[in-house]
Amino acid sequence: METAGTLPALIDSNQKDEITDLTLTGNLNGTDILFIREMAGSDVNDYQTSGMLANLDLAGVNIVSEGAAYLNTDYIYSNDTISGSMFEYCYKLKSIILPNNVTLIGGRAFSIVAA
């Protein structure tokens, strides 16, 4: 993805909940992370979705600090970071390959409370 924020336009909304494996390259922002969260089982309010994304490869991604909030009022605050709660409650995710250039992982980035 050349332009951050365009992932929702690249994946058909009728297919997004059926995808189990996803590899991305390019630039991602909060808008894209929210879409990924929905694909992985959690929406902007931590409510479960019907998404089935289990394996996410972000090795070739640049995370940039712009776009929508991905969880309530949580934003990407700086480039190349996995911000706090970014993948929190993404129940379906089993494997995440992080971007090669990540410099910081925020608190509760991957926390899941047993259901």
C-alpha positions in Angstrom: 0.0 0.0 0.0 1.5 3.3 -1.1 -0.9 5.5 0.8 -1.7 5.0 4.4 -5.4 4.7 5.2 -6.4 2.9 2.0 -6.7 -0.7 3.3 -10.5 -0.5 3.7 -10.7 0.4 0.0 -8.5 -2.5 -1.1 -10.4 -5.3 0.6 -14.0 -5.9 -0.2 -16.2 -5.5 2.9 -18.0 -8.7 2.0 -14.7 -10.6 2.1 -12.9 -9.0 5.0 -14.4 -11.3 7.7 -13.4 -14.4 5.7 -9.7 -13.7 5.4 -7.5 -15.8 7.7 -4.0 -14.9 6.4 -2.9 -11.4 5.5 0.5 -10.0 4.4 0.9 -6.3 3.9 3.6 -3.9 2.7 3.8 -0.2 2.5 2.4 2.4 4.9 -0.3 1.8 7.6 -2.0 4.3 9.8 -4.8 4.2 12.4 -7.5 3.8 9.8 -5.8 0.7 8.5 -5.1 -0.7 12.0 -8.8 -0.3 12.9 -9.7 -2.3 9.7 -7.2 -5.0 10.7 -8.6 -5.1 14.2 -12.1 -5.7 12.8 -10.7 -8.5 10.6 -9.1 -10.0 13.7 -12.2 -10.1 15.9 -12.4 -6.7 17.7 -13.9 -3.3 16.8 -13.1 0.2 17.9 -15.0 -0.4 21.1 -13.5 -3.8 21.9 -16.7 -5.6 20.8 -16.2 -8.9 19.1 -16.6 -9.0 15.3 -17.0 -11.9 13.0 -13.6 -11.4 11.5 -11.4 -14.5 11.1 -7.9 -13.1 10.6 -5.4 -15.4 12.4 -2.0 -14.7 10.7 -0.8 -11.2 10.1 2.5 -10.4 8.5 3.5 -6.7 8.8 7.3 -7.2 8.2 7.3 -4.9 5.2 5.1 -2.2 6.8 5.8 1.3 7.9 3.5 2.4 10.7 2.8 6.2 10.5 1.2 8.5 13.0 -2.0 9.6 11.3 -5.5 8.4 10.5 -8.5 7.4 12.7 -8.5 6.1 16.2 -8.1 2.3 16.1 -9.6 1.8 19.6 -11.9 4.3 21.3 -9.5 7.3 21.6 -6.2 5.4 21.0 -4.2 6.7 18.1 -0.8 5.9 16.6 1.2 8.6 18.4 4.6 8.2 16.6 6.0 6.5 13.6 7.4 3.0 13.8 5.6 2.1 17.0 3.1 -0.5 18.0 1.0 1.8 20.2 -0.7 0.8 23.4 -3.7 -1.5 23.0 -3.2 -1.7 19.2 -4.1 -5.4 18.9 -5.8 -5.7 22.3 -8.8 -8.1 22.3 -8.1 -9.3 18.7 -9.2 -12.7 19.7 -8.7 -14.4 16.4 -5.0 -13.4 15.9 -2.7 -16.3 16.5 0.5 -15.0 14.8 1.8 -11.5 14.1 5.1 -10.7 12.4 6.0 -7.2 13.4 7.4 -4.5 11.1 11.2 -4.7 10.8 11.5 -1.0 11.8 9.5 -1.0 15.1 11.2 1.0 17.8 8.7 0.7 20.6 5.8 -1.5 21.7 3.3 0.2 23.9 1.5 -1.2 27.0 -1.2 -3.8 26.4 -0.5 -3.9 22.7 -1.4 -7.5 22.6 -3.4 -8.2 25.7 -6.3 -10.5 25.7 -8.5 -11.4 28.6 -9.8 -15.0 28.5 -13.4 -15.2 27.4 
